[in-house]
Amino acid sequence: MTTIGGFIDGILDGTIDSENQSKYLKIVSDEIKRLSRLVTGMLNMSKLEAGELDINPVQFDISEML
């Protein structure tokens, strides 16, 4: 989050020039997506631990999948 904030602040205060803004906005976008996946995973783990999320295991043949 510090990196994301630093890049955004750099763009807003002009530290990062307009030529490089796109590069850093891409990094910010990728990091936000990564954080979103992390939070989603944590929420799902919390639901599993609380018994609020059901898992329906299914048998399959891994050799067929490979």
PQR file with spaces between the fields and no chain letter, atoms N, CA, C, O and H, PARSE charges and radii, in Angstrom:
ATOM       1  N    MET     1       0.820   -1.187    0.000 -0.4000 1.5000
ATOM       2  CA   MET     1       0.000    0.000    0.000 -0.0000 2.0000
ATOM       3  C    MET     1       0.868    1.257    0.000  0.5500 1.7000
ATOM       4  O    MET     1       0.498    2.277   -0.581 -0.5500 1.4000
ATOM       5  N    THR     2       2.014    1.172    0.651 -0.4000 1.5000
ATOM       6  CA   THR     2       2.927    2.310    0.659 -0.0000 2.0000
ATOM       7  C    THR     2       3.411    2.617   -0.745  0.5500 1.7000
ATOM       8  O    THR     2       3.495    3.781   -1.136 -0.5500 1.4000
ATOM       9  H    THR     2       2.314    0.343    1.122  0.4000 1.0000
ATOM      10  N    THR     3       3.729    1.585   -1.501 -0.4000 1.5000
ATOM      11  CA   THR     3       4.183    1.774   -2.883 -0.0000 2.0000
ATOM      12  C    THR     3       3.089    2.409   -3.723  0.5500 1.7000
ATOM      13  O    THR     3       3.344    3.337   -4.491 -0.5500 1.4000
ATOM      14  H    THR     3       3.661    0.639   -1.184  0.4000 1.0000
ATOM      15  N    ILE     4       1.877    1.907   -3.576 -0.4000 1.5000
ATOM      16  CA   ILE     4       0.751    2.460   -4.335 -0.0000 2.0000
ATOM      17  C    ILE     4       0.579    3.936   -4.001  0.5500 1.7000
ATOM      18  O    ILE     4       0.455    4.773   -4.895 -0.5500 1.4000
ATOM      19  H    ILE     4       1.670    1.153   -2.953  0.4000 1.0000
ATOM      20  N    GLY     5       0.573    4.252   -2.702 -0.4000 1.5000
ATOM      21  CA   GLY     5       0.429    5.643   -2.276 -0.0000 2.0000
ATOM      22  C    GLY     5       1.557    6.521   -2.780  0.5500 1.7000
ATOM      23  O    GLY     5       1.330    7.660   -3.190 -0.5500 1.4000
ATOM      24  H    GLY     5       0.674    3.573   -1.975  0.4000 1.0000
ATOM      25  N    GLY     6       2.776    5.994   -2.751 -0.4000 1.5000
ATOM      26  CA   GLY     6       3.918    6.764   -3.236 -0.0000 2.0000
ATOM      27  C    GLY     6       3.822    7.092   -4.712  0.5500 1.7000
ATOM      28  O    GLY     6       4.113    8.215   -5.125 -0.5500 1.4000
ATOM      29  H    GLY     6       2.960    5.069   -2.418  0.4000 1.0000
ATOM      30  N    PHE     7       3.416    6.114   -5.512 -0.4000 1.5000
ATOM      31  CA   PHE     7       3.279    6.361   -6.956 -0.0000 2.0000
ATOM      32  C    PHE     7       2.164    7.366   -7.228  0.5500 1.7000
ATOM      33  O    PHE     7       2.316    8.258   -8.062 -0.5500 1.4000
ATOM      34  H    PHE     7       3.180    5.201   -5.177  0.4000 1.0000
ATOM      35  N    ILE     8       1.057    7.219   -6.529 -0.4000 1.5000
ATOM      36  CA   ILE     8      -0.058    8.149   -6.739 -0.0000 2.0000
ATOM      37  C    ILE     8       0.342    9.561   -6.319  0.5500 1.7000
ATOM      38  O    ILE     8       0.082   10.524   -7.039 -0.5500 1.4000
ATOM      39  H    ILE     8       0.934    6.494   -5.852  0.4000 1.0000
ATOM      40  N    ASP     9       0.976    9.681   -5.149 -0.4000 1.5000
ATOM      41  CA   ASP     9       1.430   11.001   -4.698 -0.0000 2.0000
ATOM      42  C    ASP     9       2.424   11.603   -5.684  0.5500 1.7000
ATOM      43  O    ASP     9       2.370   12.799   -5.969 -0.5500 1.4000
ATOM      44  H    ASP     9       1.187    8.898   -4.563  0.4000 1.0000
ATOM      45  N    GLY    10       3.333   10.775   -6.208 -0.4000 1.5000
ATOM      46  CA   GLY    10       4.309   11.258   -7.185 -0.0000 2.0000
ATOM      47  C    GLY    10       3.664   11.786   -8.445  0.5500 1.7000
ATOM      48  O    GLY    10       4.129   12.769   -9.022 -0.5500 1.4000
ATOM      49  H    GLY    10       3.376    9.804   -5.976  0.4000 1.0000
ATOM      50  N    ILE    11       2.613   11.148   -8.869 -0.4000 1.5000
ATOM      51  CA   ILE    11       1.890   11.609  -10.060 -0.0000 2.0000
ATOM      52  C    ILE    11       1.153   12.909   -9.749  0.5500 1.7000
ATOM      53  O    ILE    11       1.183   13.855  -10.535 -0.5500 1.4000
ATOM      54  H    ILE    11       2.235   10.350   -8.400  0.4000 1.0000
ATOM      55  N    LEU    12       0.491   12.943   -8.592 -0.4000 1.5000
ATOM      56  CA   LEU    12      -0.294   14.129   -8.237 -0.0000 2.0000
ATOM      57  C    LEU    12       0.563   15.368   -7.976  0.5500 1.7000
ATOM      58  O    LEU    12       0.173   16.483   -8.325 -0.5500 1.4000
ATOM      59  H    LEU    12       0.466   12.174   -7.953  0.4000 1.0000
ATOM      60  N    ASP    13       1.731   15.170   -7.363 -0.4000 1.5000
ATOM      61  CA   ASP    13       2.550   16.352   -7.044 -0.0000 2.0000
ATOM      62  C    ASP    13       3.567   16.694   -8.138  0.5500 1.7000
ATOM      63  O    ASP    13       4.338   17.643   -7.995 -0.5500 1.4000
ATOM      64  H    ASP    13       2.048   14.265   -7.079  0.4000 1.0000
ATOM      65  N    GLY    14       3.566   15.926   -9.221 -0.4000 1.5000
ATOM      66  CA   GLY    14       4.422   16.244  -10.353 -0.0000 2.0000
ATOM      67  C    GLY    14       5.824   15.661  -10.281  0.5500 1.7000
ATOM      68  O    GLY    14       6.637   15.907  -11.173 -0.5500 1.4000
ATOM      69  H    GLY    14       2.939   15.156   -9.337  0.4000 1.0000
ATOM      70  N    THR    15       6.128   14.885   -9.227 -0.4000 1.5000
ATOM      71  CA   THR    15       7.440   14.251   -9.119 -0.0000 2.0000
ATOM      72  C    THR    15       7.663   13.276  -10.270  0.5500 1.7000
ATOM      73  O    THR    15       8.765   13.177  -10.811 -0.5500 1.4000
ATOM      74  H    THR    15       5.468   14.685   -8.503  0.4000 1.0000
ATOM      75  N    ILE    16       6.622   12.572  -10.630 -0.4000 1.5000
ATOM      76  CA   ILE    16       6.687   11.647  -11.772 -0.0000 2.0000
ATOM      77  C    ILE    16       6.185   12.409  -12.996  0.5500 1.7000
ATOM      78  O    ILE    16       5.042   12.864  -13.034 -0.5500 1.4000
ATOM      79  H    ILE    16       5.727   12.653  -10.190  0.4000 1.0000
ATOM      80  N    ASP    17       7.050   12.540  -13.985 -0.4000 1.5000
ATOM      81  CA   ASP    17       6.679   13.309  -15.170 -0.0000 2.0000
ATOM      82  C    ASP    17       5.610   12.595  -15.997  0.5500 1.7000
ATOM      83  O    ASP    17       5.379   11.396  -15.837 -0.5500 1.4000
ATOM      84  H    ASP    17       7.978   12.171  -13.954  0.4000 1.0000
ATOM      85  N    SER    18       4.979   13.339  -16.865 -0.4000 1.5000
ATOM      86  CA   SER    18       3.858   12.815  -17.645 -0.0000 2.0000
ATOM      87  C    SER    18       4.265   11.653  -18.548  0.5500 1.7000
ATOM      88  O    SER    18       3.430   10.816  -18.890 -0.5500 1.4000
ATOM      89  H    SER    18       5.167   14.312  -16.995  0.4000 1.0000
ATOM      90  N    GLU    19       5.539   11.592  -18.939 -0.4000 1.5000
ATOM      91  CA   GLU    19       6.006   10.495  -19.799 -0.0000 2.0000
ATOM      92  C    GLU    19       5.989    9.158  -19.062  0.5500 1.7000
ATOM      93  O    GLU    19       5.784    8.115  -19.683 -0.5500 1.4000
ATOM      94  H    GLU    19       6.218   12.271  -18.661  0.4000 1.0000
ATOM      95  N    ASN    20       6.203    9.177  -17.745 -0.4000 1.5000
ATOM      96  CA   ASN    20       6.278    7.946  -16.960 -0.0000 2.0000
ATOM      97  C    ASN    20       5.001    7.625  -16.181  0.5500 1.7000
ATOM      98  O    ASN    20       4.913    6.575  -15.546 -0.5500 1.4000
ATOM      99  H    ASN    20       6.371   10.024  -17.241  0.4000 1.0000
ATOM     100  N    GLN    21       4.024    8.510  -16.225 -0.4000 1.5000
ATOM     101  CA   GLN    21       2.796    8.292  -15.458 -0.0000 2.0000
ATOM     102  C    GLN    21       2.099    7.003  -15.838  0.5500 1.7000
ATOM     103  O    GLN    21       1.635    6.269  -14.965 -0.5500 1.4000
ATOM     104  H    GLN    21       4.095    9.363  -16.741  0.4000 1.0000
ATOM     105  N    SER    22       2.019    6.721  -17.107 -0.4000 1.5000
ATOM     106  CA   SER    22       1.354    5.508  -17.573 -0.0000 2.0000
ATOM     107  C    SER    22       2.025    4.261  -17.009  0.5500 1.7000
ATOM     108  O    SER    22       1.345    3.319  -16.602 -0.5500 1.4000
ATOM     109  H    SER    22       2.396    7.317  -17.816  0.4000 1.0000
ATOM     110  N    LYS    23       3.356    4.253  -16.982 -0.4000 1.5000
ATOM     111  CA   LYS    23       4.113    3.125  -16.448 -0.0000 2.0000
ATOM     112  C    LYS    23       3.763    2.888  -14.973  0.5500 1.7000
ATOM     113  O    LYS    23       3.525    1.755  -14.555 -0.5500 1.4000
ATOM     114  H    LYS    23       3.908    5.018  -17.312  0.4000 1.0000
ATOM     115  N    TYR    24       3.737    3.959  -14.206 -0.4000 1.5000
ATOM     116  CA   TYR    24       3.477    3.825  -12.776 -0.0000 2.0000
ATOM     117  C    TYR    24       2.004    3.548  -12.478  0.5500 1.7000
ATOM     118  O    TYR    24       1.686    2.856  -11.511 -0.5500 1.4000
ATOM     119  H    TYR    24       3.930    4.880  -14.546  0.4000 1.0000
ATOM     120  N    LEU    25       1.117    4.078  -13.295 -0.4000 1.5000
ATOM     121  CA   LEU    25      -0.307    3.752  -13.126 -0.0000 2.0000
ATOM     122  C    LEU    25      -0.559    2.271  -13.393  0.5500 1.7000
ATOM     123  O    LEU    25      -1.421    1.668  -12.754 -0.5500 1.4000
ATOM     124  H    LEU    25       1.375    4.640  -14.080  0.4000 1.0000
ATOM     125  N    LYS    26       0.183    1.679  -14.330 -0.4000 1.5000
ATOM     126  CA   LYS    26       0.070    0.235  -14.596 -0.0000 2.0000
ATOM     127  C    LYS    26       0.520   -0.553  -13.368  0.5500 1.7000
ATOM     128  O    LYS    26      -0.115   -1.538  -12.990 -0.5500 1.4000
ATOM     129  H    LYS    26       0.884    2.169  -14.849  0.4000 1.0000
ATOM     130  N    ILE    27       1.622   -0.116  -12.745 -0.4000 1.5000
ATOM     131  CA   ILE    27       2.095   -0.779  -11.533 -0.0000 2.0000
ATOM     132  C    ILE    27       1.045   -0.671  -10.431  0.5500 1.7000
ATOM     133  O    ILE    27       0.758   -1.656   -9.750 -0.5500 1.4000
ATOM     134  H    ILE    27       2.138    0.684  -13.052  0.4000 1.0000
ATOM     135  N    VAL    28       0.471    0.515  -10.251 -0.4000 1.5000
ATOM     136  CA   VAL    28      -0.565    0.720   -9.242 -0.0000 2.0000
ATOM     137  C    VAL    28      -1.760   -0.185   -9.520  0.5500 1.7000
ATOM     138  O    VAL    28      -2.289   -0.816   -8.605 -0.5500 1.4000
ATOM     139  H    VAL    28       0.704    1.315  -10.804  0.4000 1.0000
ATOM     140  N    SER    29      -2.183   -0.248  -10.765 -0.4000 1.5000
ATOM     141  CA   SER    29      -3.314   -1.100  -11.144 -0.0000 2.0000
ATOM     142  C    SER    29      -3.035   -2.570  -10.829  0.5500 1.7000
ATOM     143  O    SER    29      -3.891   -3.265  -10.281 -0.5500 1.4000
ATOM     144  H    SER    29      -1.754    0.265  -11.508  0.4000 1.0000
ATOM     145  N    ASP    30      -1.840   -3.039  -11.176 -0.4000 1.5000
ATOM     146  CA   ASP    30      -1.480   -4.435  -10.900 -0.0000 2.0000
ATOM     147  C    ASP    30      -1.458   -4.721   -9.396  0.5500 1.7000
ATOM     148  O    ASP    30      -1.911   -5.778   -8.955 -0.5500 1.4000
ATOM     149  H    ASP    30      -1.145   -2.475  -11.622  0.4000 1.0000
ATOM     150  N    GLU    31      -0.935   -3.790   -8.621 -0.4000 1.5000
ATOM     151  CA   GLU    31      -0.857   -3.976   -7.174 -0.0000 2.0000
ATOM     152  C    GLU    31      -2.246   -3.962   -6.531  0.5500 1.7000
ATOM     153  O    GLU    31      -2.499   -4.712   -5.588 -0.5500 1.4000
ATOM     154  H    GLU    31      -0.567   -2.932   -8.978  0.4000 1.0000
ATOM     155  N    ILE    32      -3.130   -3.129   -7.027 -0.4000 1.5000
ATOM     156  CA   ILE    32      -4.502   -3.093   -6.504 -0.0000 2.0000
ATOM     157  C    ILE    32      -5.205   -4.417   -6.795  0.5500 1.7000
ATOM     158  O    ILE    32      -5.929   -4.935   -5.945 -0.5500 1.4000
ATOM     159  H    ILE    32      -2.925   -2.520   -7.793  0.4000 1.0000
ATOM     160  N    LYS    33      -4.997   -4.962   -7.985 -0.4000 1.5000
ATOM     161  CA   LYS    33      -5.590   -6.261   -8.325 -0.0000 2.0000
ATOM     162  C    LYS    33      -5.042   -7.354   -7.418  0.5500 1.7000
ATOM     163  O    LYS    33      -5.781   -8.234   -6.977 -0.5500 1.4000
ATOM     164  H    LYS    33      -4.408   -4.541   -8.675  0.4000 1.0000
ATOM     165  N    ARG    34      -3.728   -7.293   -7.139 -0.4000 1.5000
ATOM     166  CA   ARG    34      -3.108   -8.281   -6.262 -0.0000 2.0000
ATOM     167  C    ARG    34      -3.672   -8.178   -4.853  0.5500 1.7000
ATOM     168  O    ARG    34      -3.974   -9.197   -4.231 -0.5500 1.4000
ATOM     169  H    ARG    34      -3.127   -6.578   -7.497  0.4000 1.0000
ATOM     170  N    LEU    35      -3.817   -6.958   -4.344 -0.4000 1.5000
ATOM     171  CA   LEU    35      -4.380   -6.762   -3.012 -0.0000 2.0000
ATOM     172  C    LEU    35      -5.829   -7.235   -2.951  0.5500 1.7000
ATOM     173  O    LEU    35      -6.258   -7.799   -1.944 -0.5500 1.4000
ATOM     174  H    LEU    35      -3.571   -6.131   -4.849  0.4000 1.0000
ATOM     175  N    SER    36      -6.571   -7.010   -4.010 -0.4000 1.5000
ATOM     176  CA   SER    36      -7.959   -7.450   -4.066 -0.0000 2.0000
ATOM     177  C    SER    36      -8.056   -8.970   -3.978  0.5500 1.7000
ATOM     178  O    SER    36      -8.909   -9.504   -3.270 -0.5500 1.4000
ATOM     179  H    SER    36      -6.223   -6.552   -4.828  0.4000 1.0000
ATOM     180  N    ARG    37      -7.172   -9.669   -4.706 -0.4000 1.5000
ATOM     181  CA   ARG    37      -7.161  -11.135   -4.630 -0.0000 2.0000
ATOM     182  C    ARG    37      -6.800  -11.602   -3.219  0.5500 1.7000
ATOM     183  O    ARG    37      -7.375  -12.565   -2.713 -0.5500 1.4000
ATOM     184  H    ARG    37      -6.478   -9.236   -5.282  0.4000 1.0000
ATOM     185  N    LEU    38      -5.855  -10.924   -2.596 -0.4000 1.5000
ATOM     186  CA   LEU    38      -5.441  -11.272   -1.242 -0.0000 2.0000
ATOM     187  C    LEU    38      -6.590  -11.094   -0.256  0.5500 1.7000
ATOM     188  O    LEU    38      -6.836  -11.969    0.574 -0.5500 1.4000
ATOM     189  H    LEU    38      -5.388  -10.141   -3.007  0.4000 1.0000
ATOM     190  N    VAL    39      -7.290   -9.975   -0.340 -0.4000 1.5000
ATOM     191  CA   VAL    39      -8.422   -9.710    0.556 -0.0000 2.0000
ATOM     192  C    VAL    39      -9.535  -10.721    0.315  0.5500 1.7000
ATOM     193  O    VAL    39     -10.133  -11.219    1.269 -0.5500 1.4000
ATOM     194  H    VAL    39      -7.090   -9.264   -1.014  0.4000 1.0000
ATOM     195  N    THR    40      -9.817  -11.028   -0.937 -0.4000 1.5000
ATOM     196  CA   THR    40     -10.846  -12.021   -1.255 -0.0000 2.0000
ATOM     197  C    THR    40     -10.492  -13.375   -0.650  0.5500 1.7000
ATOM     198  O    THR    40     -11.349  -14.053   -0.085 -0.5500 1.4000
ATOM     199  H    THR    40      -9.331  -10.623   -1.712  0.4000 1.0000
ATOM     200  N    GLY    41      -9.234  -13.762   -0.772 -0.4000 1.5000
ATOM     201  CA   GLY    41      -8.785  -15.020   -0.179 -0.0000 2.0000
ATOM     202  C    GLY    41      -8.937  -15.023    1.330  0.5500 1.7000
ATOM     203  O    GLY    41      -9.363  -16.019    1.914 -0.5500 1.4000
ATOM     204  H    GLY    41      -8.538  -13.212   -1.231  0.4000 1.0000
ATOM     205  N    MET    42      -8.592  -13.913    1.962 -0.4000 1.5000
ATOM     206  CA   MET    42      -8.723  -13.816    3.415 -0.0000 2.0000
ATOM     207  C    MET    42     -10.190  -13.870    3.845  0.5500 1.7000
ATOM     208  O    MET    42     -10.522  -14.512    4.841 -0.5500 1.4000
ATOM     209  H    MET    42      -8.246  -13.103    1.488  0.4000 1.0000
ATOM     210  N    LEU    43     -11.059  -13.204    3.105 -0.4000 1.5000
ATOM     211  CA   LEU    43     -12.493  -13.251    3.421 -0.0000 2.0000
ATOM     212  C    LEU    43     -13.044  -14.663    3.262  0.5500 1.7000
ATOM     213  O    LEU    43     -13.842  -15.116    4.082 -0.5500 1.4000
ATOM     214  H    LEU    43     -10.789  -12.682    2.295  0.4000 1.0000
ATOM     215  N    ASN    44     -12.620  -15.357    2.213 -0.4000 1.5000
ATOM     216  CA   ASN    44     -13.068  -16.734    2.017 -0.0000 2.0000
ATOM     217  C    ASN    44     -12.575  -17.646    3.138  0.5500 1.7000
ATOM     218  O    ASN    44     -13.319  -18.509    3.603 -0.5500 1.4000
ATOM     219  H    ASN    44     -11.971  -14.989    1.547  0.4000 1.0000
ATOM     220  N    MET    45     -11.330  -17.464    3.575 -0.4000 1.5000
ATOM     221  CA   MET    45     -10.806  -18.255    4.694 -0.0000 2.0000
ATOM     222  C    MET    45     -11.606  -17.988    5.966  0.5500 1.7000
ATOM     223  O    MET    45     -11.900  -18.906    6.733 -0.5500 1.4000
ATOM     224  H    MET    45     -10.726  -16.763    3.197  0.4000 1.0000
ATOM     225  N    SER    46     -11.950  -16.734    6.176 -0.4000 1.5000
ATOM     226  CA   SER    46     -12.747  -16.363    7.346 -0.0000 2.0000
ATOM     227  C    SER    46     -14.118  -17.029    7.291  0.5500 1.7000
ATOM     228  O    SER    46     -14.610  -17.530    8.302 -0.5500 1.4000
ATOM     229  H    SER    46     -11.712  -15.989    5.554  0.4000 1.0000
ATOM     230  N    LYS    47     -14.729  -17.035    6.119 -0.4000 1.5000
ATOM     231  CA   LYS    47     -16.040  -17.684    5.955 -0.0000 2.0000
ATOM     232  C    LYS    47     -15.934  -19.187    6.183  0.5500 1.7000
ATOM     233  O    LYS    47     -16.813  -19.784    6.804 -0.5500 1.4000
ATOM     234  H    LYS    47     -14.330  -16.628    5.297  0.4000 1.0000
ATOM     235  N    LEU    48     -14.859  -19.804    5.683 -0.4000 1.5000
ATOM     236  CA   LEU    48     -14.660  -21.236    5.896 -0.0000 2.0000
ATOM     237  C    LEU    48     -14.526  -21.547    7.381  0.5500 1.7000
ATOM     238  O    LEU    48     -15.142  -22.488    7.882 -0.5500 1.4000
ATOM     239  H    LEU    48     -14.145  -19.319    5.179  0.4000 1.0000
ATOM     240  N    GLU    49     -13.725  -20.758    8.079 -0.4000 1.5000
ATOM     241  CA   GLU    49     -13.512  -20.983    9.502 -0.0000 2.0000
ATOM     242  C    GLU    49     -14.791  -20.782   10.301  0.5500 1.7000
ATOM     243  O    GLU    49     -14.994  -21.435   11.324 -0.5500 1.4000
ATOM     244  H    GLU    49     -13.225  -19.993    7.671  0.4000 1.0000
ATOM     245  N    ALA    50     -15.658  -19.880    9.838 -0.4000 1.5000
ATOM     246  CA   ALA    50     -16.914  -19.611   10.531 -0.0000 2.0000
ATOM     247  C    ALA    50     -18.021  -20.572   10.115  0.5500 1.7000
ATOM     248  O    ALA    50     -19.128  -20.515   10.652 -0.5500 1.4000
ATOM     249  H    ALA    50     -15.493  -19.349    9.007  0.4000 1.0000
ATOM     250  N    GLY    51     -17.733  -21.448    9.169 -0.4000 1.5000
ATOM     251  CA   GLY    51     -18.736  -22.392    8.690 -0.0000 2.0000
ATOM     252  C    GLY    51     -19.775  -21.770    7.782  0.5500 1.7000
ATOM     253  O    GLY    51     -20.854  -22.331    7.593 -0.5500 1.4000
ATOM     254  H    GLY    51     -16.834  -21.494    8.732  0.4000 1.0000
ATOM     255  N    GLU    52     -19.460  -20.617    7.218 -0.4000 1.5000
ATOM     256  CA   GLU    52     -20.410  -19.913    6.353 -0.0000 2.0000
ATOM     257  C    GLU    52     -20.229  -20.234    4.876  0.5500 1.7000
ATOM     258  O    GLU    52     -21.004  -19.772    4.038 -0.5500 1.4000
ATOM     259  H    GLU    52     -18.583  -20.161    7.371  0.4000 1.0000
ATOM     260  N    LEU    53     -19.209  -21.022    4.557 -0.4000 1.5000
ATOM     261  CA   LEU    53     -18.931  -21.349    3.171 -0.0000 2.0000
ATOM     262  C    LEU    53     -18.829  -22.856    3.047  0.5500 1.7000
ATOM     263  O    LEU    53     -18.024  -23.497    3.723 -0.5500 1.4000
ATOM     264  H    LEU    53     -18.580  -21.397    5.238  0.4000 1.0000
ATOM     265  N    ASP    54     -19.643  -23.406    2.187 -0.4000 1.5000
ATOM     266  CA   ASP    54     -19.647  -24.854    1.998 -0.0000 2.0000
ATOM     267  C    ASP    54     -18.680  -25.248    0.884  0.5500 1.7000
ATOM     268  O    ASP    54     -18.558  -24.567   -0.134 -0.5500 1.4000
ATOM     269  H    ASP    54     -20.296  -22.886    1.638  0.4000 1.0000
ATOM     270  N    ILE    55     -18.006  -26.360    1.110 -0.4000 1.5000
ATOM     271  CA   ILE    55     -17.132  -26.926    0.084 -0.0000 2.0000
ATOM     272  C    ILE    55     -17.747  -28.235   -0.365  0.5500 1.7000
ATOM     273  O    ILE    55     -18.125  -29.070    0.457 -0.5500 1.4000
ATOM     274  H    ILE    55     -18.105  -26.914    1.937  0.4000 1.0000
ATOM     275  N    ASN    56     -17.843  -28.407   -1.660 -0.4000 1.5000
ATOM     276  CA   ASN    56     -18.398  -29.634   -2.224 -0.0000 2.0000
ATOM     277  C    ASN    56     -17.305  -30.355   -3.001  0.5500 1.7000
ATOM     278  O    ASN    56     -17.159  -30.148   -4.206 -0.5500 1.4000
ATOM     279  H    ASN    56     -17.535  -27.728   -2.327  0.4000 1.0000
ATOM     280  N    PRO    57     -16.532  -31.203   -2.314 -0.5600 1.5000
ATOM     281  CA   PRO    57     -15.453  -31.906   -3.012  0.2800 2.0000
ATOM     282  C    PRO    57     -15.999  -32.877   -4.074  0.5500 1.7000
ATOM     283  O    PRO    57     -17.042  -33.505   -3.894 -0.5500 1.4000
ATOM     284  N    VAL    58     -15.269  -32.971   -5.164 -0.4000 1.5000
ATOM     285  CA   VAL    58     -15.649  -33.846   -6.268 -0.0000 2.0000
ATOM     286  C    VAL    58     -14.415  -34.657   -6.660  0.5500 1.7000
ATOM     287  O    VAL    58     -13.320  -34.110   -6.791 -0.5500 1.4000
ATOM     288  H    VAL    58     -14.422  -32.461   -5.310  0.4000 1.0000
ATOM     289  N    GLN    59     -14.598  -35.952   -6.844 -0.4000 1.5000
ATOM     290  CA   GLN    59     -13.481  -36.773   -7.287 -0.0000 2.0000
ATOM     291  C    GLN    59     -13.298  -36.610   -8.789  0.5500 1.7000
ATOM     292  O    GLN    59     -14.264  -36.493   -9.543 -0.5500 1.4000
ATOM     293  H    GLN    59     -15.487  -36.397   -6.738  0.4000 1.0000
ATOM     294  N    PHE    60     -12.025  -36.605   -9.206 -0.4000 1.5000
ATOM     295  CA   PHE    60     -11.717  -36.552  -10.625 -0.0000 2.0000
ATOM     296  C    PHE    60     -10.396  -37.256  -10.871  0.5500 1.7000
ATOM     297  O    PHE    60      -9.603  -37.476   -9.956 -0.5500 1.4000
ATOM     298  H    PHE    60     -11.240  -36.699   -8.593  0.4000 1.0000
ATOM     299  N    ASP    61     -10.181  -37.604  -12.131 -0.4000 1.5000
ATOM     300  CA   ASP    61      -8.974  -38.316  -12.521 -0.0000 2.0000
ATOM     301  C    ASP    61      -7.932  -37.308  -12.992  0.5500 1.7000
ATOM     302  O    ASP    61      -8.065  -36.707  -14.058 -0.5500 1.4000
ATOM     303  H    ASP    61     -10.826  -37.426  -12.875  0.4000 1.0000
ATOM     304  N    ILE    62      -6.887  -37.134  -12.175 -0.4000 1.5000
ATOM     305  CA   ILE    62      -5.877  -36.134  -12.496 -0.0000 2.0000
ATOM     306  C    ILE    62      -5.094  -36.471  -13.763  0.5500 1.7000
ATOM     307  O    ILE    62      -4.628  -35.574  -14.466 -0.5500 1.4000
ATOM     308  H    ILE    62      -6.778  -37.622  -11.309  0.4000 1.0000
ATOM     309  N    SER    63      -4.949  -37.764  -14.051 -0.4000 1.5000
ATOM     310  CA   SER    63      -4.219  -38.147  -15.266 -0.0000 2.0000
ATOM     311  C    SER    63      -4.993  -37.715  -16.518  0.5500 1.7000
ATOM     312  O    SER    63      -4.379  -37.382  -17.531 -0.5500 1.4000
ATOM     313  H    SER    63      -5.327  -38.493  -13.480  0.4000 1.0000
ATOM     314  N    GLU    64      -6.305  -37.714  -16.464 -0.4000 1.5000
ATOM     315  CA   GLU    64      -7.103  -37.213  -17.589 -0.0000 2.0000
ATOM     316  C    GLU    64      -6.908  -35.721  -17.762  0.5500 1.7000
ATOM     317  O    GLU    64      -6.838  -35.211  -18.880 -0.5500 1.4000
ATOM     318  H    GLU    64      -6.804  -37.984  -15.641  0.4000 1.0000
ATOM     319  N    MET    65      -6.821  -35.032  -16.638 -0.4000 1.5000
ATOM     320  CA   MET    65      -6.659  -33.589  -16.690 -0.0000 2.0000
ATOM     321  C    MET    65      -5.307  -33.214  -17.283  0.5500 1.7000
ATOM     322  O    MET    65      -5.201  -32.252  -18.043 -0.5500 1.4000
ATOM     323  H    MET    65      -6.878  -35.446  -15.730  0.4000 1.0000
ATOM     324  N    LEU    66      -4.280  -33.975  -16.934 -0.4000 1.5000
ATOM     325  CA   LEU    66      -2.954  -33.685  -17.459 -0.0000 2.0000
ATOM     326  C    LEU    66      -2.863  -34.080  -18.906  0.5500 1.7000
ATOM     327  O    LEU    66      -1.814  -33.912  -19.527 -0.5500 1.4000
ATOM     328  H    LEU    66      -4.367  -34.757  -16.317  0.4000 1.0000
